[in-house]
């Protein structure tokens, strides 16, 4: 299964001319392309699908979704890692 997972942007950088970010998905940090969401800033939450941030999300919704995914074991399935 491939989910659109909410995560918090921890840093923003450029890689080969592409806007990228380090995004934290409840303890799992991945590099994500931010090209589709130029308004995203460090500290914002975003929905990510297959390595691309798709939209901005409020923190309460992001946390609720992450908790539901944790309870269902979907974060471990998605990332292949246990999430706290």
mmCIF file of the N, C-alpha and C atoms, coordinates in Angstrom:
data_MODEL
# 
_entry.id   MODEL 
# 
loop_
_atom_site.group_PDB 
_atom_site.id 
_atom_site.type_symbol 
_atom_site.label_atom_id 
_atom_site.label_alt_id 
_atom_site.label_comp_id 
_atom_site.label_asym_id 
_atom_site.label_entity_id 
_atom_site.label_seq_id 
_atom_site.pdbx_PDB_ins_code 
_atom_site.Cartn_x 
_atom_site.Cartn_y 
_atom_site.Cartn_z 
_atom_site.occupancy 
_atom_site.B_iso_or_equiv 
_atom_site.pdbx_formal_charge 
_atom_site.auth_seq_id 
_atom_site.auth_comp_id 
_atom_site.auth_asym_id 
_atom_site.auth_atom_id 
_atom_site.pdbx_PDB_model_num 
ATOM 1   N N  . UNK A 1 1  ? 0.850  -1.162 0.000  1.00 0.00 ? 1  UNK A N  1 
ATOM 2   C CA . UNK A 1 1  ? 0.000  0.000  0.000  1.00 0.00 ? 1  UNK A CA 1 
ATOM 3   C C  . UNK A 1 1  ? 0.901  1.232  0.000  1.00 0.00 ? 1  UNK A C  1 
ATOM 4   N N  . UNK A 1 2  ? 0.493  2.237  -0.698 1.00 0.00 ? 2  UNK A N  1 
ATOM 5   C CA . UNK A 1 2  ? 1.247  3.486  -0.723 1.00 0.00 ? 2  UNK A CA 1 
ATOM 6   C C  . UNK A 1 2  ? 0.333  4.590  -0.226 1.00 0.00 ? 2  UNK A C  1 
ATOM 7   N N  . UNK A 1 3  ? 0.693  5.195  0.889  1.00 0.00 ? 3  UNK A N  1 
ATOM 8   C CA . UNK A 1 3  ? -0.135 6.204  1.531  1.00 0.00 ? 3  UNK A CA 1 
ATOM 9   C C  . UNK A 1 3  ? 0.366  7.606  1.255  1.00 0.00 ? 3  UNK A C  1 
ATOM 10  N N  . UNK A 1 4  ? -0.518 8.570  1.394  1.00 0.00 ? 4  UNK A N  1 
ATOM 11  C CA . UNK A 1 4  ? -0.113 9.968  1.489  1.00 0.00 ? 4  UNK A CA 1 
ATOM 12  C C  . UNK A 1 4  ? 0.001  10.225 2.985  1.00 0.00 ? 4  UNK A C  1 
ATOM 13  N N  . UNK A 1 5  ? 1.218  10.478 3.458  1.00 0.00 ? 5  UNK A N  1 
ATOM 14  C CA . UNK A 1 5  ? 1.500  10.543 4.888  1.00 0.00 ? 5  UNK A CA 1 
ATOM 15  C C  . UNK A 1 5  ? 1.833  11.978 5.297  1.00 0.00 ? 5  UNK A C  1 
ATOM 16  N N  . UNK A 1 6  ? 1.254  12.461 6.404  1.00 0.00 ? 6  UNK A N  1 
ATOM 17  C CA . UNK A 1 6  ? 1.617  13.795 6.883  1.00 0.00 ? 6  UNK A CA 1 
ATOM 18  C C  . UNK A 1 6  ? 2.965  13.785 7.587  1.00 0.00 ? 6  UNK A C  1 
ATOM 19  N N  . UNK A 1 7  ? 3.706  14.865 7.406  1.00 0.00 ? 7  UNK A N  1 
ATOM 20  C CA . UNK A 1 7  ? 4.991  15.004 8.067  1.00 0.00 ? 7  UNK A CA 1 
ATOM 21  C C  . UNK A 1 7  ? 5.319  16.460 8.317  1.00 0.00 ? 7  UNK A C  1 
ATOM 22  N N  . UNK A 1 8  ? 6.256  16.692 9.237  1.00 0.00 ? 8  UNK A N  1 
ATOM 23  C CA . UNK A 1 8  ? 6.670  18.051 9.603  1.00 0.00 ? 8  UNK A CA 1 
ATOM 24  C C  . UNK A 1 8  ? 7.981  18.383 8.910  1.00 0.00 ? 8  UNK A C  1 
ATOM 25  N N  . UNK A 1 9  ? 8.027  19.523 8.253  1.00 0.00 ? 9  UNK A N  1 
ATOM 26  C CA . UNK A 1 9  ? 9.230  19.971 7.553  1.00 0.00 ? 9  UNK A CA 1 
ATOM 27  C C  . UNK A 1 9  ? 10.240 20.461 8.585  1.00 0.00 ? 9  UNK A C  1 
ATOM 28  N N  . UNK A 1 10 ? 11.389 19.790 8.637  1.00 0.00 ? 10 UNK A N  1 
ATOM 29  C CA . UNK A 1 10 ? 12.435 20.150 9.600  1.00 0.00 ? 10 UNK A CA 1 
ATOM 30  C C  . UNK A 1 10 ? 13.479 21.077 9.007  1.00 0.00 ? 10 UNK A C  1 
ATOM 31  N N  . UNK A 1 11 ? 13.736 20.957 7.708  1.00 0.00 ? 11 UNK A N  1 
ATOM 32  C CA . UNK A 1 11 ? 14.692 21.840 7.043  1.00 0.00 ? 11 UNK A CA 1 
ATOM 33  C C  . UNK A 1 11 ? 14.367 21.864 5.556  1.00 0.00 ? 11 UNK A C  1 
ATOM 34  N N  . UNK A 1 12 ? 14.838 22.913 4.901  1.00 0.00 ? 12 UNK A N  1 
ATOM 35  C CA . UNK A 1 12 ? 14.643 23.081 3.462  1.00 0.00 ? 12 UNK A CA 1 
ATOM 36  C C  . UNK A 1 12 ? 15.999 23.333 2.828  1.00 0.00 ? 12 UNK A C  1 
ATOM 37  N N  . UNK A 1 13 ? 16.220 22.678 1.677  1.00 0.00 ? 13 UNK A N  1 
ATOM 38  C CA . UNK A 1 13 ? 17.487 22.842 0.967  1.00 0.00 ? 13 UNK A CA 1 
ATOM 39  C C  . UNK A 1 13 ? 17.248 22.672 -0.526 1.00 0.00 ? 13 UNK A C  1 
ATOM 40  N N  . UNK A 1 14 ? 18.247 22.981 -1.306 1.00 0.00 ? 14 UNK A N  1 
ATOM 41  C CA . UNK A 1 14 ? 18.161 22.818 -2.747 1.00 0.00 ? 14 UNK A CA 1 
ATOM 42  C C  . UNK A 1 14 ? 19.095 21.693 -3.182 1.00 0.00 ? 14 UNK A C  1 
ATOM 43  N N  . UNK A 1 15 ? 18.615 20.859 -4.084 1.00 0.00 ? 15 UNK A N  1 
ATOM 44  C CA . UNK A 1 15 ? 19.409 19.763 -4.617 1.00 0.00 ? 15 UNK A CA 1 
ATOM 45  C C  . UNK A 1 15 ? 19.257 19.756 -6.133 1.00 0.00 ? 15 UNK A C  1 
ATOM 46  N N  . UNK A 1 16 ? 20.327 20.080 -6.831 1.00 0.00 ? 16 UNK A N  1 
ATOM 47  C CA . UNK A 1 16 ? 20.327 20.136 -8.300 1.00 0.00 ? 16 UNK A CA 1 
ATOM 48  C C  . UNK A 1 16 ? 19.215 21.032 -8.835 1.00 0.00 ? 16 UNK A C  1 
ATOM 49  N N  . UNK A 1 17 ? 18.988 22.157 -8.163 1.00 0.00 ? 17 UNK A N  1 
ATOM 50  C CA . UNK A 1 17 ? 17.988 23.124 -8.607 1.00 0.00 ? 17 UNK A CA 1 
ATOM 51  C C  . UNK A 1 17 ? 16.564 22.813 -8.171 1.00 0.00 ? 17 UNK A C  1 
ATOM 52  N N  . UNK A 1 18 ? 16.384 21.769 -7.370 1.00 0.00 ? 18 UNK A N  1 
ATOM 53  C CA . UNK A 1 18 ? 15.052 21.380 -6.907 1.00 0.00 ? 18 UNK A CA 1 
ATOM 54  C C  . UNK A 1 18 ? 14.921 21.674 -5.426 1.00 0.00 ? 18 UNK A C  1 
ATOM 55  N N  . UNK A 1 19 ? 13.824 22.314 -5.045 1.00 0.00 ? 19 UNK A N  1 
ATOM 56  C CA . UNK A 1 19 ? 13.551 22.604 -3.634 1.00 0.00 ? 19 UNK A CA 1 
ATOM 57  C C  . UNK A 1 19 ? 13.184 21.307 -2.926 1.00 0.00 ? 19 UNK A C  1 
ATOM 58  N N  . UNK A 1 20 ? 13.948 20.976 -1.887 1.00 0.00 ? 20 UNK A N  1 
ATOM 59  C CA . UNK A 1 20 ? 13.781 19.735 -1.131 1.00 0.00 ? 20 UNK A CA 1 
ATOM 60  C C  . UNK A 1 20 ? 13.655 20.055 0.354  1.00 0.00 ? 20 UNK A C  1 
ATOM 61  N N  . UNK A 1 21 ? 13.206 19.075 1.117  1.00 0.00 ? 21 UNK A N  1 
ATOM 62  C CA . UNK A 1 21 ? 13.124 19.255 2.555  1.00 0.00 ? 21 UNK A CA 1 
ATOM 63  C C  . UNK A 1 21 ? 13.345 17.948 3.283  1.00 0.00 ? 21 UNK A C  1 
ATOM 64  N N  . UNK A 1 22 ? 13.819 18.052 4.515  1.00 0.00 ? 22 UNK A N  1 
ATOM 65  C CA . UNK A 1 22 ? 13.869 16.918 5.441  1.00 0.00 ? 22 UNK A CA 1 
ATOM 66  C C  . UNK A 1 22 ? 12.527 16.945 6.170  1.00 0.00 ? 22 UNK A C  1 
ATOM 67  N N  . UNK A 1 23 ? 11.753 15.871 6.017  1.00 0.00 ? 23 UNK A N  1 
ATOM 68  C CA . UNK A 1 23 ? 10.417 15.817 6.601  1.00 0.00 ? 23 UNK A CA 1 
ATOM 69  C C  . UNK A 1 23 ? 10.353 14.669 7.597  1.00 0.00 ? 23 UNK A C  1 
ATOM 70  N N  . UNK A 1 24 ? 9.826  14.967 8.790  1.00 0.00 ? 24 UNK A N  1 
ATOM 71  C CA . UNK A 1 24 ? 9.734  14.013 9.882  1.00 0.00 ? 24 UNK A CA 1 
ATOM 72  C C  . UNK A 1 24 ? 8.316  13.436 9.925  1.00 0.00 ? 24 UNK A C  1 
ATOM 73  N N  . UNK A 1 25 ? 8.228  12.112 9.759  1.00 0.00 ? 25 UNK A N  1 
ATOM 74  C CA . UNK A 1 25 ? 6.958  11.400 9.791  1.00 0.00 ? 25 UNK A CA 1 
ATOM 75  C C  . UNK A 1 25 ? 6.846  10.644 11.112 1.00 0.00 ? 25 UNK A C  1 
ATOM 76  N N  . UNK A 1 26 ? 6.686  11.375 12.191 1.00 0.00 ? 26 UNK A N  1 
ATOM 77  C CA . UNK A 1 26 ? 6.540  10.731 13.493 1.00 0.00 ? 26 UNK A CA 1 
ATOM 78  C C  . UNK A 1 26 ? 7.758  9.967  13.935 1.00 0.00 ? 26 UNK A C  1 
ATOM 79  N N  . UNK A 1 27 ? 8.940  10.452 13.588 1.00 0.00 ? 27 UNK A N  1 
ATOM 80  C CA . UNK A 1 27 ? 10.186 9.816  14.005 1.00 0.00 ? 27 UNK A CA 1 
ATOM 81  C C  . UNK A 1 27 ? 11.016 9.287  12.861 1.00 0.00 ? 27 UNK A C  1 
ATOM 82  N N  . UNK A 1 28 ? 10.428 9.124  11.703 1.00 0.00 ? 28 UNK A N  1 
ATOM 83  C CA . UNK A 1 28 ? 11.149 8.692  10.505 1.00 0.00 ? 28 UNK A CA 1 
ATOM 84  C C  . UNK A 1 28 ? 11.359 9.930  9.628  1.00 0.00 ? 28 UNK A C  1 
ATOM 85  N N  . UNK A 1 29 ? 12.621 10.263 9.345  1.00 0.00 ? 29 UNK A N  1 
ATOM 86  C CA . UNK A 1 29 ? 12.927 11.469 8.564  1.00 0.00 ? 29 UNK A CA 1 
ATOM 87  C C  . UNK A 1 29 ? 13.365 11.058 7.163  1.00 0.00 ? 29 UNK A C  1 
ATOM 88  N N  . UNK A 1 30 ? 12.738 11.688 6.169  1.00 0.00 ? 30 UNK A N  1 
ATOM 89  C CA . UNK A 1 30 ? 13.032 11.395 4.764  1.00 0.00 ? 30 UNK A CA 1 
ATOM 90  C C  . UNK A 1 30 ? 13.237 12.692 3.994  1.00 0.00 ? 30 UNK A C  1 
ATOM 91  N N  . UNK A 1 31 ? 14.002 12.614 2.894  1.00 0.00 ? 31 UNK A N  1 
ATOM 92  C CA . UNK A 1 31 ? 14.113 13.728 1.958  1.00 0.00 ? 31 UNK A CA 1 
ATOM 93  C C  . UNK A 1 31 ? 12.877 13.725 1.071  1.00 0.00 ? 31 UNK A C  1 
ATOM 94  N N  . UNK A 1 32 ? 12.282 14.908 0.892  1.00 0.00 ? 32 UNK A N  1 
ATOM 95  C CA . UNK A 1 32 ? 11.040 15.047 0.139  1.00 0.00 ? 32 UNK A CA 1 
ATOM 96  C C  . UNK A 1 32 ? 11.167 16.218 -0.819 1.00 0.00 ? 32 UNK A C  1 
ATOM 97  N N  . UNK A 1 33 ? 10.633 16.055 -2.014 1.00 0.00 ? 33 UNK A N  1 
ATOM 98  C CA . UNK A 1 33 ? 10.596 17.148 -2.991 1.00 0.00 ? 33 UNK A CA 1 
ATOM 99  C C  . UNK A 1 33 ? 9.493  18.127 -2.597 1.00 0.00 ? 33 UNK A C  1 
ATOM 100 N N  . UNK A 1 34 ? 9.851  19.409 -2.497 1.00 0.00 ? 34 UNK A N  1 
ATOM 101 C CA . UNK A 1 34 ? 8.898  20.462 -2.117 1.00 0.00 ? 34 UNK A CA 1 
ATOM 102 C C  . UNK A 1 34 ? 8.501  21.342 -3.302 1.00 0.00 ? 34 UNK A C  1 
ATOM 103 N N  . UNK A 1 35 ? 8.818  20.930 -4.501 1.00 0.00 ? 35 UNK A N  1 
ATOM 104 C CA . UNK A 1 35 ? 8.583  21.755 -5.693 1.00 0.00 ? 35 UNK A CA 1 
ATOM 105 C C  . UNK A 1 35 ? 7.115  22.124 -5.887 1.00 0.00 ? 35 UNK A C  1 
ATOM 106 N N  . UNK A 1 36 ? 6.196  21.255 -5.490 1.00 0.00 ? 36 UNK A N  1 
ATOM 107 C CA . UNK A 1 36 ? 4.769  21.509 -5.702 1.00 0.00 ? 36 UNK A CA 1 
ATOM 108 C C  . UNK A 1 36 ? 4.135  22.381 -4.625 1.00 0.00 ? 36 UNK A C  1 
ATOM 109 N N  . UNK A 1 37 ? 4.874  22.665 -3.557 1.00 0.00 ? 37 UNK A N  1 
ATOM 110 C CA . UNK A 1 37 ? 4.338  23.469 -2.453 1.00 0.00 ? 37 UNK A CA 1 
ATOM 111 C C  . UNK A 1 37 ? 5.321  24.584 -2.083 1.00 0.00 ? 37 UNK A C  1 
ATOM 112 N N  . UNK A 1 38 ? 5.468  25.566 -2.947 1.00 0.00 ? 38 UNK A N  1 
ATOM 113 C CA . UNK A 1 38 ? 6.458  26.628 -2.691 1.00 0.00 ? 38 UNK A CA 1 
ATOM 114 C C  . UNK A 1 38 ? 6.183  27.441 -1.429 1.00 0.00 ? 38 UNK A C  1 
ATOM 115 N N  . UNK A 1 39 ? 4.943  27.377 -0.921 1.00 0.00 ? 39 UNK A N  1 
ATOM 116 C CA . UNK A 1 39 ? 4.584  28.139 0.283  1.00 0.00 ? 39 UNK A CA 1 
ATOM 117 C C  . UNK A 1 39 ? 5.022  27.455 1.573  1.00 0.00 ? 39 UNK A C  1 
ATOM 118 N N  . UNK A 1 40 ? 5.411  26.193 1.510  1.00 0.00 ? 40 UNK A N  1 
ATOM 119 C CA . UNK A 1 40 ? 5.801  25.433 2.705  1.00 0.00 ? 40 UNK A CA 1 
ATOM 120 C C  . UNK A 1 40 ? 7.063  26.025 3.324  1.00 0.00 ? 40 UNK A C  1 
ATOM 121 N N  . UNK A 1 41 ? 7.055  26.131 4.653  1.00 0.00 ? 41 UNK A N  1 
ATOM 122 C CA . UNK A 1 41 ? 8.196  26.638 5.407  1.00 0.00 ? 41 UNK A CA 1 
ATOM 123 C C  . UNK A 1 41 ? 8.577  25.622 6.489  1.00 0.00 ? 41 UNK A C  1 
ATOM 124 N N  . UNK A 1 42 ? 9.772  25.785 7.039  1.00 0.00 ? 42 UNK A N  1 
ATOM 125 C CA . UNK A 1 42 ? 10.212 24.946 8.150  1.00 0.00 ? 42 UNK A CA 1 
ATOM 126 C C  . UNK A 1 42 ? 9.184  25.066 9.278  1.00 0.00 ? 42 UNK A C  1 
ATOM 127 N N  . UNK A 1 43 ? 8.777  23.925 9.830  1.00 0.00 ? 43 UNK A N  1 
ATOM 128 C CA . UNK A 1 43 ? 7.786  23.894 10.901 1.00 0.00 ? 43 UNK A CA 1 
ATOM 129 C C  . UNK A 1 43 ? 6.386  23.585 10.417 1.00 0.00 ? 43 UNK A C  1 
ATOM 130 N N  . UNK A 1 44 ? 6.137  23.728 9.106  1.00 0.00 ? 44 UNK A N  1 
ATOM 131 C CA . UNK A 1 44 ? 4.832  23.406 8.533  1.00 0.00 ? 44 UNK A CA 1 
ATOM 132 C C  . UNK A 1 44 ? 4.677  21.900 8.399  1.00 0.00 ? 44 UNK A C  1 
ATOM 133 N N  . UNK A 1 45 ? 3.443  21.465 8.327  1.00 0.00 ? 45 UNK A N  1 
ATOM 134 C CA . UNK A 1 45 ? 3.125  20.071 8.042  1.00 0.00 ? 45 UNK A CA 1 
ATOM 135 C C  . UNK A 1 45 ? 2.658  19.969 6.600  1.00 0.00 ? 45 UNK A C  1 
ATOM 136 N N  . UNK A 1 46 ? 2.975  18.845 5.978  1.00 0.00 ? 46 UNK A N  1 
ATOM 137 C CA . UNK A 1 46 ? 2.605  18.618 4.597  1.00 0.00 ? 46 UNK A CA 1 
ATOM 138 C C  . UNK A 1 46 ? 2.188  17.167 4.402  1.00 0.00 ? 46 UNK A C  1 
ATOM 139 N N  . UNK A 1 47 ? 1.386  16.941 3.389  1.00 0.00 ? 47 UNK A N  1 
ATOM 140 C CA . UNK A 1 47 ? 1.013  15.579 2.998  1.00 0.00 ? 47 UNK A CA 1 
ATOM 141 C C  . UNK A 1 47 ? 1.996  15.141 1.920  1.00 0.00 ? 47 UNK A C  1 
ATOM 142 N N  . UNK A 1 48 ? 2.595  13.969 2.074  1.00 0.00 ? 48 UNK A N  1 
ATOM 143 C CA . UNK A 1 48 ? 3.620  13.482 1.144  1.00 0.00 ? 48 UNK A CA 1 
ATOM 144 C C  . UNK A 1 48 ? 3.172  12.155 0.537  1.00 0.00 ? 48 UNK A C  1 
ATOM 145 N N  . UNK A 1 49 ? 3.328  12.065 -0.772 1.00 0.00 ? 49 UNK A N  1 
ATOM 146 C CA . UNK A 1 49 ? 3.034  10.827 -1.491 1.00 0.00 ? 49 UNK A CA 1 
ATOM 147 C C  . UNK A 1 49 ? 4.185  10.536 -2.434 1.00 0.00 ? 49 UNK A C  1 
ATOM 148 N N  . UNK A 1 50 ? 4.739  9.354  -2.352 1.00 0.00 ? 50 UNK A N  1 
ATOM 149 C CA . UNK A 1 50 ? 5.884  8.880  -3.145 1.00 0.00 ? 50 UNK A CA 1 
ATOM 150 C C  . UNK A 1 50 ? 7.000  9.919  -3.267 1.00 0.00 ? 50 UNK A C  1 
ATOM 151 N N  . UNK A 1 51 ? 7.309  10.563 -2.143 1.00 0.00 ? 51 UNK A N  1 
ATOM 152 C CA . UNK A 1 51 ? 8.444  11.472 -2.099 1.00 0.00 ? 51 UNK A CA 1 
ATOM 153 C C  . UNK A 1 51 ? 8.161  12.902 -2.505 1.00 0.00 ? 51 UNK A C  1 
ATOM 154 N N  . UNK A 1 52 ? 6.901  13.231 -2.794 1.00 0.00 ? 52 UNK A N  1 
ATOM 155 C CA . UNK A 1 52 ? 6.536  14.583 -3.193 1.00 0.00 ? 52 UNK A CA 1 
ATOM 156 C C  . UNK A 1 52 ? 5.523  15.170 -2.211 1.00 0.00 ? 52 UNK A C  1 
ATOM 157 N N  . UNK A 1 53 ? 5.823  16.364 -1.691 1.00 0.00 ? 53 UNK A N  1 
ATOM 158 C CA . UNK A 1 53 ? 4.872  17.077 -0.851 1.00 0.00 ? 53 UNK A CA 1 
ATOM 159 C C  . UNK A 1 53 ? 3.764  17.602 -1.756 1.00 0.00 ? 53 UNK A C  1 
ATOM 160 N N  . UNK A 1 54 ? 2.513  17.353 -1.365 1.00 0.00 ? 54 UNK A N  1 
ATOM 161 C CA . UNK A 1 54 ? 1.386  17.705 -2.222 1.00 0.00 ? 54 UNK A CA 1 
ATOM 162 C C  . UNK A 1 54 ? 0.583  18.896 -1.729 1.00 0.00 ? 54 UNK A C  1 
ATOM 163 N N  . UNK A 1 55 ? 0.509  19.070 -0.409 1.00 0.00 ? 55 UNK A N  1 
ATOM 164 C CA . UNK A 1 55 ? -0.256 20.193 0.126  1.00 0.00 ? 55 UNK A CA 1 
ATOM 165 C C  . UNK A 1 55 ? 0.153  20.449 1.565  1.00 0.00 ? 55 UNK A C  1 
ATOM 166 N N  . UNK A 1 56 ? -0.212 21.617 2.038  1.00 0.00 ? 56 UNK A N  1 
ATOM 167 C CA . UNK A 1 56 ? 0.039  22.017 3.413  1.00 0.00 ? 56 UNK A CA 1 
ATOM 168 C C  . UNK A 1 56 ? -1.093 21.486 4.282  1.00 0.00 ? 56 UNK A C  1 
ATOM 169 N N  . UNK A 1 57 ? -0.795 21.190 5.538  1.00 0.00 ? 57 UNK A N  1 
ATOM 170 C CA . UNK A 1 57 ? -1.769 20.602 6.452  1.00 0.00 ? 57 UNK A CA 1 
ATOM 171 C C  . UNK A 1 57 ? -1.591 21.228 7.822  1.00 0.00 ? 57 UNK A C  1 
ATOM 172 N N  . UNK A 1 58 ? -2.692 21.408 8.544  1.00 0.00 ? 58 UNK A N  1 
ATOM 173 C CA . UNK A 1 58 ? -2.570 21.952 9.905  1.00 0.00 ? 58 UNK A CA 1 
ATOM 174 C C  . UNK A 1 58 ? -2.054 20.868 10.843 1.00 0.00 ? 58 UNK A C  1 
ATOM 175 N N  . UNK A 1 59 ? -1.406 21.295 11.923 1.00 0.00 ? 59 UNK A N  1 
ATOM 176 C CA . UNK A 1 59 ? -0.749 20.365 12.844 1.00 0.00 ? 59 UNK A CA 1 
ATOM 177 C C  . UNK A 1 59 ? -1.723 19.390 13.489 1.00 0.00 ? 59 UNK A C  1 
ATOM 178 N N  . UNK A 1 60 ? -2.895 19.845 13.892 1.00 0.00 ? 60 UNK A N  1 
ATOM 179 C CA . UNK A 1 60 ? -3.850 18.959 14.560 1.00 0.00 ? 60 UNK A CA 1 
ATOM 180 C C  . UNK A 1 60 ? -4.269 17.808 13.642 1.00 0.00 ? 60 UNK A C  1 
ATOM 181 N N  . UNK A 1 61 ? -4.545 18.120 12.396 1.00 0.00 ? 61 UNK A N  1 
ATOM 182 C CA . UNK A 1 61 ? -4.928 17.077 11.437 1.00 0.00 ? 61 UNK A CA 1 
ATOM 183 C C  . UNK A 1 61 ? -3.772 16.115 11.188 1.00 0.00 ? 61 UNK A C  1 
ATOM 184 N N  . UNK A 1 62 ? -2.562 16.666 11.064 1.00 0.00 ? 62 UNK A N  1 
ATOM 185 C CA . UNK A 1 62 ? -1.382 15.834 10.825 1.00 0.00 ? 62 UNK A CA 1 
ATOM 186 C C  . UNK A 1 62 ? -1.159 14.871 11.982 1.00 0.00 ? 62 UNK A C  1 
ATOM 187 N N  . UNK A 1 63 ? -1.232 15.363 13.216 1.00 0.00 ? 63 UNK A N  1 
ATOM 188 C CA . UNK A 1 63 ? -1.006 14.516 14.392 1.00 0.00 ? 63 UNK A CA 1 
ATOM 189 C C  . UNK A 1 63 ? -2.075 13.445 14.523 1.00 0.00 ? 63 UNK A C  1 
ATOM 190 N N  . UNK A 1 64 ? -3.332 13.812 14.263 1.00 0.00 ? 64 UNK A N  1 
ATOM 191 C CA . UNK A 1 64 ? -4.421 12.840 14.344 1.00 0.00 ? 64 UNK A CA 1 
ATOM 192 C C  . UNK A 1 64 ? -4.238 11.735 13.308 1.00 0.00 ? 64 UNK A C  1 
ATOM 193 N N  . UNK A 1 65 ? -3.860 12.107 12.108 1.00 0.00 ? 65 UNK A N  1 
ATOM 194 C CA . UNK A 1 65 ? -3.643 11.124 11.048 1.00 0.00 ? 65 UNK A CA 1 
ATOM 195 C C  . UNK A 1 65 ? -2.469 10.218 11.374 1.00 0.00 ? 65 UNK A C  1 
ATOM 196 N N  . UNK A 1 66 ? -1.359 10.795 11.844 1.00 0.00 ? 66 UNK A N  1 
ATOM 197 C CA . UNK A 1 66 ? -0.199 9.990  12.218 1.00 0.00 ? 66 UNK A CA 1 
ATOM 198 C C  . UNK A 1 66 ? -0.550 9.002  13.328 1.00 0.00 ? 66 UNK A C  1 
ATOM 199 N N  . UNK A 1 67 ? -1.335 9.439  14.302 1.00 0.00 ? 67 UNK A N  1 
ATOM 200 C CA . UNK A 1 67 ? -1.735 8.546  15.397 1.00 0.00 ? 67 UNK A CA 1 
ATOM 201 C C  . UNK A 1 67 ? -2.584 7.391  14.870 1.00 0.00 ? 67 UNK A C  1 
ATOM 202 N N  . UNK A 1 68 ? -3.505 7.687  13.992 1.00 0.00 ? 68 UNK A N  1 
ATOM 203 C CA . UNK A 1 68 ? -4.340 6.635  13.398 1.00 0.00 ? 68 UNK A CA 1 
ATOM 204 C C  . UNK A 1 68 ? -3.484 5.653  12.608 1.00 0.00 ? 68 UNK A C  1 
ATOM 205 N N  . UNK A 1 69 ? -2.550 6.170  11.800 1.00 0.00 ? 69 UNK A N  1 
ATOM 206 C CA . UNK A 1 69 ? -1.660 5.305  11.024 1.00 0.00 ? 69 UNK A CA 1 
ATOM 207 C C  . UNK A 1 69 ? -0.817 4.423  11.947 1.00 0.00 ? 69 UNK A C  1 
ATOM 208 N N  . UNK A 1 70 ? -0.325 5.002  13.085 1.00 0.00 ? 70 UNK A N  1 
ATOM 209 C CA . UNK A 1 70 ? 0.458  4.225  14.054 1.00 0.00 ? 70 UNK A CA 1 
ATOM 210 C C  . UNK A 1 70 ? -0.379 3.076  14.616 1.00 0.00 ? 70 UNK A C  1 
ATOM 211 N N  . UNK A 1 71 ? -1.606 3.403  15.032 1.00 0.00 ? 71 UNK A N  1 
ATOM 212 C CA . UNK A 1 71 ? -2.490 2.406  15.634 1.00 0.00 ? 71 UNK A CA 1 
ATOM 213 C C  . UNK A 1 71 ? -2.785 1.259  14.664 1.00 0.00 ? 71 UNK A C  1 
ATOM 214 N N  . UNK A 1 72 ? -2.868 1.576  13.390 1.00 0.00 ? 72 UNK A N  1 
ATOM 215 C CA . UNK A 1 72 ? -3.163 0.571  12.372 1.00 0.00 ? 72 UNK A CA 1 
ATOM 216 C C  . UNK A 1 72 ? -1.913 -0.139 11.859 1.00 0.00 ? 72 UNK A C  1 
ATOM 217 N N  . UNK A 1 73 ? -0.733 0.322  12.315 1.00 0.00 ? 73 UNK A N  1 
ATOM 218 C CA . UNK A 1 73 ? 0.522  -0.272 11.870 1.00 0.00 ? 73 UNK A CA 1 
ATOM 219 C C  . UNK A 1 73 ? 0.915  0.130  10.459 1.00 0.00 ? 73 UNK A C  1 
ATOM 220 N N  . UNK A 1 74 ? 0.293  1.186  9.940  1.00 0.00 ? 74 UNK A N  1 
ATOM 221 C CA . UNK A 1 74 ? 0.542  1.592  8.557  1.00 0.00 ? 74 UNK A CA 1 
ATOM 222 C C  . UNK A 1 74 ? 1.862  2.331  8.370  1.00 0.00 ? 74 UNK A C  1 
ATOM 223 N N  . UNK A 1 75 ? 2.351  3.020  9.399  1.00 0.00 ? 75 UNK A N  1 
ATOM 224 C CA . UNK A 1 75 ? 3.643  3.707  9.253  1.00 0.00 ? 75 UNK A CA 1 
ATOM 225 C C  . UNK A 1 75 ? 4.761  2.696  9.115  1.00 0.00 ? 75 UNK A C  1 
ATOM 226 N N  . UNK A 1 76 ? 4.697  1.643  9.911  1.00 0.00 ? 76 UNK A N  1 
ATOM 227 C CA . UNK A 1 76 ? 5.714  0.605  9.817  1.00 0.00 ? 76 UNK A CA 1 
ATOM 228 C C  . UNK A 1 76 ? 5.662  -0.061 8.442  1.00 0.00 ? 76 UNK A C  1 
ATOM 229 N N  . UNK A 1 77 ? 4.458  -0.300 7.954  1.00 0.00 ? 77 UNK A N  1 
ATOM 230 C CA . UNK A 1 77 ? 4.281  -0.912 6.632  1.00 0.00 ? 77 UNK A CA 1 
ATOM 231 C C  . UNK A 1 77 ? 4.797  0.019  5.523  1.00 0.00 ? 77 UNK A C  1 
ATOM 232 N N  . UNK A 1 78 ? 4.487  1.296  5.641  1.00 0.00 ? 78 UNK A N  1 
ATOM 233 C CA . UNK A 1 78 ? 4.874  2.269  4.612  1.00 0.00 ? 78 UNK A CA 1 
ATOM 234 C C  . UNK A 1 78 ? 6.378  2.503  4.561  1.00 0.00 ? 78 UNK A C  1 
ATOM 235 N N  . UNK A 1 79 ? 7.003  2.666  5.741  1.00 0.00 ? 79 UNK A N  1 
ATOM 236 C CA . UNK A 1 79 ? 8.412  3.018  5.802  1.00 0.00 ? 79 UNK A CA 1 
ATOM 237 C C  . UNK A 1 79 ? 9.335  1.826  6.042  1.00 0.00 ? 79 UNK A C  1 
ATOM 238 N N  . UNK A 1 80 ? 8.763  0.701  6.373  1.00 0.00 ? 80 UNK A N  1 
ATOM 239 C CA . UNK A 1 80 ? 9.587  -0.464 6.654  1.00 0.00 ? 80 UNK A CA 1 
ATOM 240 C C  . UNK A 1 80 ? 10.364 -0.321 7.946  1.00 0.00 ? 80 UNK A C  1 
ATOM 241 N N  . UNK A 1 81 ? 9.909  0.580  8.795  1.00 0.00 ? 81 UNK A N  1 
ATOM 242 C CA . UNK A 1 81 ? 10.577 0.850  10.068 1.00 0.00 ? 81 UNK A CA 1 
ATOM 243 C C  . UNK A 1 81 ? 9.513  1.053  11.132 1.00 0.00 ? 81 UNK A C  1 
ATOM 244 N N  . UNK A 1 82 ? 9.846  0.735  12.355 1.00 0.00 ? 82 UNK A N  1 
ATOM 245 C CA . UNK A 1 82 ? 8.951  1.030  13.460 1.00 0.00 ? 82 UNK A CA 1 
ATOM 246 C C  . UNK A 1 82 ? 8.958  2.512  13.744 1.00 0.00 ? 82 UNK A C  1 
ATOM 247 N N  . UNK A 1 83 ? 7.826  3.059  14.042 1.00 0.00 ? 83 UNK A N  1 
ATOM 248 C CA . UNK A 1 83 ? 7.711  4.470  14.379 1.00 0.00 ? 83 UNK A CA 1 
ATOM 249 C C  . UNK A 1 83 ? 7.259  4.579  15.817 1.00 0.00 ? 83 UNK A C  1 
ATOM 250 N N  . UNK A 1 84 ? 7.823  5.560  16.571 1.00 0.00 ? 84 UNK A N  1 
ATOM 251 C CA . UNK A 1 84 ? 7.457  5.668  17.988 1.00 0.00 ? 84 UNK A CA 1 
ATOM 252 C C  . UNK A 1 84 ? 5.989  5.983  18.195 1.00 0.00 ? 84 UNK A C  1 
# 
